[in-house]
Amino acid sequence: MGNRNIKMIIAYDGSRYAGWQRLKEEGGKRSVQAVIEEAISFVFNEQIKIIGSGRTDKGVHALGQAANFFCKCQAEVKDMKSNLQKVLPEDIAILSLEEASEDFHSRKSAISKTYEYRFEASEIPSVFLRKQVYALQKELDINEMERAAAFLIGTHDFRGFSSEKREEFDTIRRIDRISVIEAVSKQHQREIKEIRLLITGSGFLYNMVRIIAGTLLEVGEHKRAAEDVKDILASRKRDTAGITLPPEGLYLKEVVYRNGT
């Protein structure tokens, strides 16, 4: 029997991990990739290597990371999923598991990704959300943030919004949509106000989303003008953009594939 190509969608709390990538393990922290590979290899009794749709850094979370792997196991996918979840830690969840075509590749087959950055705008930050949001303790000018975000839509050279230092590296990317959404929820008898920044594009450079989020934050705080975004793009210099926000508030929300496969 030949190998089967299995696609999975994964959610994880990245707080205690060294990031997604196996090669980035440091400081005694495991990578999400290594933990899942070990679990699959144990359940299927064969050596498995998984391919992720992209990397997430230390402390970054995922609501819908996509990955795929090849295996000889002939079990039903629903049984695979159930057995795998039993041996994974509680901060990693396999949301779906399905058989994919032989040529499916979780990174190369992707047509877009959506990242989400979450701010908490409460006067007293929630102690329960400190590893899931960036606490502001202030209001932001959402209209100005949206106006600044509009300058980023389309295909541009995003070197100014990246920590990429290699001059020969291609830094042209496409952003399809940026939304700034206010959300209110009630937790532990308190009203929690969040501002969520959603960015959808063809692909992202190192730290690109966190730098865009930091720049838009500064616009929302009236520390810089919305039009500054155009100058940052033109400059191609990292030091012209805003701060790199911490990883705690960042989520890989969704990876989209053509025809949903």
Secondary structure, DSSP 4 states (H G I P E B T S, - for coil): -PPEEEEEEEEE-GGGSS-S-GGG-BTTBPPHHHHHHHHHHHHHTS---EEESS---TT-EEEEEEEEEEE---S-HHHHHHHHHHHS-TTEEEEEEEEE-TT--TTTTEEEEEEEEEEE--SS--TTSTTTSEE--S---HHHHHHHHHTT-EEEE-GGG-----TTS--EEEEEEEEEEEEEEEETTEEEEEEEEEEEES---TTHHHHHHHHHHHHHTTSS-TTHHHHHHHHT-GGGS-----GGGEEEEEEEEGGG-
